[in-house]
């Protein structure tokens, strides 16, 4: 007799309030990431340099290397946590157990990092912090497509991005309040940790996990029968290794997803170039001191975040109607033109104005790009695939962060600040490459029922 998959009705169309609540943890995640790069990293490394434990002339290089280390941990952790989450069965669901542990552990990790007496303790704090953030982010990325129907994914991605922008704005405010002239990093840590715990707990109670949309009764294929015959269960780690092998074999056949990874990789090169060296740019090019640079960077983040909020949700809604590839192409061109234009000015006001357009392009990349990937990944392996996206994010971010070495070397050899212009041109080129990669993706057309 032919076996059929049992398909339940799945989640119905969600209200705006539900989408906001479901996206709340994204706010605290964005807050933690934004305040770390570059403000908290810069504060801790500057303090080590002031105490003779780091050469000040290599500050950009150190910022890049610490960031790369954290991204490496995140890139390894997120797919693993994604697989565990996909195959977990608990009374409170597949996603929330990991998110709750990550939220609680974040306070210890951040406290270790900001009070580090040397580089080794700093790296330990970064390792703990990235692991805890990954325990929140990987399940959260899968939680939204678990609970939102396809026809609302553009809108849901818009709300998620707005929450992230709110987190970035709050990060700017905390930078001004606690990391400028009033250096109180431990207070900032308490605020970040408190907001993270509250956001995860509220989402847990107000948006409990629903049953999976598809519960297939799959026939046993020859490959699965072979695995059962010759790879008897040998404990938890052995079973997870088999799952990884099967998932990776399936991944290699997902052409559109691989192009999306190329898009993500190129975009995050640009994003990290612009975000990670903003404070040192303000010091070296604009001429501000360390405290003024951190405060100014915080104010710029607030202004850009508020401006970008106005376009994020409309962009997500428009993408649901006209297609996401078109929106992402426009975003790439806008971001590239505005970024390369910054090399033509040393005015803080003009540079801030141009960065607003770059921010608009980046926001569209975040919201519409995320909606696009949720429509092309296999539904039953959502957390694993969205965890894999973090590998592209981490690799791209690492390449972007490594440009700190370019800045230091060009500035040292030319006795100018032209190193910043070099990396801005690189960032503009990568924005364009990211947009071109999107053109290779086969976007799924949504039917009215989806």
N, C-alpha and C positions, 0 to 999 in steps of 0.2 A: 504494500500500500504506500502511496506517495505521501510523504510527510510535508506538512505545511507550517510555515512560521505563524506564530500567534502574535498578532499586532494589536496593541491596545490603542486607545484614542489619543494618548499622549497629552501634553499640556495644551490647554486652550489658549486663545489670545490673551496676553497679559495686560494688566493695567499699568499706567504710567508709574503709580506708586510702587507697584511690585518691581518694576524694572529698576527704579531708583534704589530700593532696598537691596535688591540682588547685586547691585554694583557698588555698594558701600565699601566693601573691603578693598576695592580698587583705589579708593581715595587714600587709605592709609598706606597701601603699597607704594603708590606714586609719591606720597609724602616722604617715605623712608628712602626711596631711591634718589629723589631729587635733592634732599638735604645732605645725603652722603656725598654725591658727586655734583659739585666739587666742595661744598662748604665744610662739612665735617672732616672729610679727608684732608682738605687744605689746612684746617685749623690744627689737627693732630700733627701733620707733617711739618707745619710751620713751627709748632711748639718744639718738636724734636730738633729742627734746624737751629732754633734759638738756643737750645741747650747743647749744641755742638755734636748732636748724634746724627746729623744729616747735612750734607753739603748744600748750601742754599742755591748754588748755581745749577743744581740738578733737581730742582723742585718740580718742574714740569715732568721730567722723566720719572721721578718717584710717584707723582700723581697717577701717571699712566700705568706704571707697573703694579701699584696697589689695586687700581681698578681692574686690570687684566687678571690679577690673582682672584679677585672676587667673582669676576665673570666666569672664570674657569670652574670655580666651585658651583656656581649657579647652573652653568651649562651641563655639568655632570649630574647635578642633583635633580633638576626638573624632570627629565625623561624618566628617571628611576622612580621618582615619587609619582609621576603620572601613571606608570604601569601598576604600581602598588595600589593607587587609588582606583584605577579602572577595575581591579580584581578584588577589591576589599568588600566585605559584607559585614556591616555592623548595624546595631539598632538605630543609629543616628545617620546612617547613609554611608556613601562611598567617599564623599569629599570633606565633610565637616570634621571628622576626627583629626585629619592632618592640619586643617586650617586652625583649629583650636590650639593644638600643640605649638604650632609656629607662632601664633599670636602671643602666647604666654612666654615662650622662650626668647622672643625678640628683645625684651628688656635686658636680660642677662647679656645677650650678645652685644647690644649697643653700648651698654655700660662698660663692658670689657674694652671695647674699641676706643671710646673717647677718653678713657683714663689710662691708656697704654703708656708705660714708661719707656718702651723701646719698640723697635720695628717688629720683633718676634711676637710680642703680645698684641701689637696692632694687627698683624696678619691672623693671629688666632681669633681676635674679635671679628675680623672681616669674614673668616671662614664660618664662624657660628652665625653671624648675621645673614649671610647669603643662604645658608642652609635653612634657617627659620623662614626667611622670605620666600624661598622656593616651596616650602611646605604649605604656604598660603597661596602663592600664585598659581602653581600647577593645577591643584584641584579647582581653584576659582575659575581658571580659564575653561575648564570642562563643565563647571556648574551652570554657566549661562546657556550654552547650547543644550544642556540636559533639560532645561526648564523653559526655554523660549522657542516658539515655532519659527520655521525658516522665514516666513514672510515678515517677521518682526525683527530679524537679526540686525538689519541696518539701523533701526531705531534703538535696539538694545545696545549695539556697539556705540552709538552716539551717546547714550546715557553713561555707559562705562567710561568713555573718553572724557565726558564732562566731569565725572567723579575724579578721574585721574588729574584733570586740569585743576579742580578744586584742591586736590592734594598738593599739586605743584605750587599753587598760589599760597597755601598754608605753609609750605616749605619756605617760600620766599619771606613770608611774614616772620616765621621762626628764626630765619637767618638774620633778619634785621634786628629782631628783639633780643636774641640770645647769643649770636655768633659774631656780632659786629663789635662796637665799643664795649658793650656789656657781654663779656664772654662767660656764658653760663651753659655749657654744653650738656651738663647733667639734667638741667631743667628741660632742655629740648628733647632729651632722651625720654624723660618721663611723659612728656606730651605725646610724642610719637607712639610710644608703647601703649599708653592709655587709649588713644584713638584707635589703634589697631585692635586691641582686645574688645573695645565697645562695638566697633563696626562688625567684627566677625560674630560676636554674640547676638547682636540685633538681627543680622542676616540669618543666623541659625534658627532663631525663634520665629521670625516673620516669613521666612522662605524655606520651609523644610523641604528636603529632597523628595521628589515624586518617584513613582515607579518608572523603570526604564520603558522607553517607547516600544522597543522591540525585544521580544524574548524568543529567539529562534530555537527551533528544534532541528538542529543540523544533523544530517547523516554523517556517520564516521567515515571520513575520507581515508584513502590508503596512507597518506602522510601522517594523519593523526593516529591511525591504527599502529603504524610503525613506531611512533613515539611512545605509545602506550606499551608496546611489546618489549622494546629494547631500551626504553628510558623510563623504567618504573620510578614512581615518585621516590626521591631520595631526600626529602625534606624541602623546606621553604625555598632556600636559595637555588636548589636544582630546578624546581618548577619555574621560578622566575627567570632563570637563564633560558629555558626552553621558550618561554613567552617572548623574551627579547628577540631570539632568533627568528621566530615566526613573524613578529611584527616588522623586523628589519627587512625580511624577504618581501613582505607586502609593500613596504615603503618604497622599495626600489622601482615598483611599477606605477607609482603615483606621479606622473609627469607634471601635471599642473601644480601639485604640491611642491615638487622640487624647484620649479620656477618661482613659486612663491617664496621659498627659502632664499633663493638668489636675490629676490627683491628685498627681503627682510635684511639680509646680510649687507647689501649696499646701503640701504637706508640708515642702518645703525652705525655704519662708519661715519656718515655725515652727522648724525644726531649726537654722537659722543664727541666728535671734534668740536661742535658748537657748544655743547654743554659743559664739558670737563675742563676746558681751559679758559672759561669766561673770567674767572677771578684774576688769573695771571695776566690775561689780556688787558683788563682794566688797570692793573698795576703797571705793566710795561709800556703799553701804547697810550693809554689815557693819562697815566701818571698819578694814580691814587695810591694811598698806602694800604696795608693789608686789611685793616678794619674797614676803611672806607670802601675798598673794593668789594668785600663781602656784603656790606650793607647795600651798595649800589646794585650788585648782582641780584640780591634779594628783591629790590624794588622793580628791577627790569622784569624778573620772573613774574611778579604779581601783575604788572601791566600787560605783559604778553599773554599770560594765562586768562585774564579777564577778557581781552580782545578775542582770543581764540574760542572762548566759550560761546560767543555769539554765532559762530559758523558751524560748530561741531554737529549738533543735532540736526539742523537743516541739511547738512552734507550727508549724514546718514540716511535721512528720509529720501533725499533726492536720489541717492545711490540705489535705494530699493526700487526706484522707478526706471531710471535710465541706464543702470548698469554700473558696477563698481570699477571696472577697468578704466572707463572714461574719466571718472572722478580722480582716480589715482594718477593718471597721466597728467591731468591739469595740475594736480598738487605737486608733482615732481618738477614741472616747468617753473611754477611759481617759486618753489623753494630754491631751485638752482639759480634763478635770476637774482633773487633778493640776496642770496648768500654771497655770490661773486661780487655784487655791488658794494658789499661792506669793505672790500679791499681798497675802494676808491676814496674812503673817508677816514679821518681820525676824530671826527665829531661824535661825542657820546650820544647826542640827541638823534643825529642822522642814523647812526648804527642801530640804535634802539628801534627807530621807526622801521628800518629794513628788516630787523629781526622779527617784527610783528608779522610780516608777510611770510617769512620762513616758518614762523610758528603756526600760521594758518595751514601752510602746506603740510607741515609735520602732523598737525592734528587730524587732517584728512587721511594721511597715511595710517595713523593709529586706528581711527574709528572704522573707516571704510575697508582698510586692509585687513583688520581683524574680522569684520563681517564676511569678507570674501573667503578667508581661510576656513572659517567655520562651515562654509557651504561646500567645501571641496574635500574635507577630511572624512574618513569613514566614521559613521556615527558610534559604532560600538567600541572604537579605540580613540575616543576624543582626547582624553587626558594624555595618552601616549603621544599622539601627533602634535598636540599643542605644546607638550613638553619638548618635542623635537624642535619646534620653532625657536625655543630658547637657545638651542645650540647655534642656530644662525644668528640670533640676537647677540649671544656672547662672543662669537667669533668676529662679527662685524664691530661690536663695541670694542673688542680687544685691538683690532686693527686701528680703529679710531683713536683709542687711548695711546697706542704706540706712537702716534704723531707728536706726542709730547717730546719725544727724542728729536724729531725733526725740528721742532721749534727751538729747542735749546741749541742744537748744532748750527742751524742757519743763523740764529742770532749771535752765537759766539764767533762764528767764522766771518760774518759780515759786519759785526759790531753795530747792528741795527735791530729793528723789531720785524724784519721782513719774514721771519719764520711763521708768523701768524697769517700773513697773506698767502703763503704757500699752502698751509693746511686749509684755508678757506676755499681756495681754488679746488683742492682735492675734494672737499665736502660738496661743492657745487656739482662737480663731475659725477660723484656717486649718487646724488639725488636723481640725475638724469638716467644713469644706468639702472637704478631701482625702478624708475617708471617704465623703461623699455622692457625689463624682465616681466612686468605685469602683462604686457601685450601678448606674451606667449601662453598665458593661462586660458584654459577653456572654462569660461564662467557658466555655471549652471543657471538655466532659466527657471524661475519659480512659477509654478502654477498657482491659481487663485486659492487652491485648497491647502497650500503649504504654509 
